[in-house]
């Protein structure tokens, strides 16, 4: 098992917090992840509800690109029914060049019905529109010929993007899959990556082990190739020195988020007991919260449950205090990630070799000391 690691930033900020300051802290978190060596960050698009103030992930990530050096920057996600596909392709290609090849395009149908309502889009049309747009976007980004197509909501006439990818052959594309096969099958149809939300607190989702099988099944139908290495799985993670500390740090914030956002704002069909949200999610394995050892064990379980994936994304929330969140990402990068990246293999082998032969080396040292001339 060898994994990459990153973060998924909706973001979520409780009402009452200054939005300008919240956005600044979001950018600071991206810088911190870059410093710690995380592989990638995905940033969402939302237009209503009050808790997620980023309406254009491309604008946010362009700012982040100027502040960072190596972390890859993904739209998580651009809601395709809300945009003309040529604009989606042009904006992500511009971000790719501004970031010197670090841009990634995550796409979805749009998860908040209120956003679609404000634009006059029927909720029942979103997935159809998503599929129509994705086909056009993939042709624009990966093809070399002008694209012509017409639907009931967009038209392309000899359309082509002016910029080609900064790094060839193409930039990463991932289709969001919030707990169902629909997005996974679209990823298979076009031979692109998938981004799955592994744990949605209080919401029963389809078993994870069947999701990738749906991707492969669809890929076979369309003569495409897919790879589990391009499957990203997102889940809520928080690390502290002990399990008790970790649980206590997130408990008030998670209760507030669940009651004020999940239940009272979006009215999601989630069922958790007030005040016991963290404990119930731990039992359901829709979060990974605890000590370093707990989190390592949780990632192993998630990997086995899915049958294997390429990148684990940590959902960012304001459940814990700011310094505790930053410390959690630090602990994860220092003590959790190396168990899955192969970074420790050489050090562990060297330590074991020296430990196995320590008696011989000690004897050689003593003999050398005896043989040394007296000055």
Secondary structure, 3 states (H helix, E strand, C coil): CCCEEEEEECCCCCCCCCHHHHHHHHHHHHHHHHHHCCCEEEECCCCCCCCCCCCCHHHHHHHHHHHCCCCEEEEEEEEHHHCCHHHHHHHHHHHHHHCCCCEEEEEECCCCHHHHHHCCCCHHHHHHHHHHHHHHHHHHHHCCCCEEEECCCCEEEEECCCCCCCCCCCCEEEEEECCCHHHHHHHHHHCCEEEEECCCCCCCCCCHHHHHHHHHHHHHHCCCCCCHHHEEEEEEEEECCCHHHHHHHHHHHHHHHHHHHHHCCCCCCCCCCCCCHHHHHHHHCCEEEECHHHHHHHHHHHHHHHCCCCEEEEECCCCCCHHHHHHHHHHHHHHHCHHHHCCCHHHHHHHHHHHHCHHHHHHHHHHHHHHCCCC
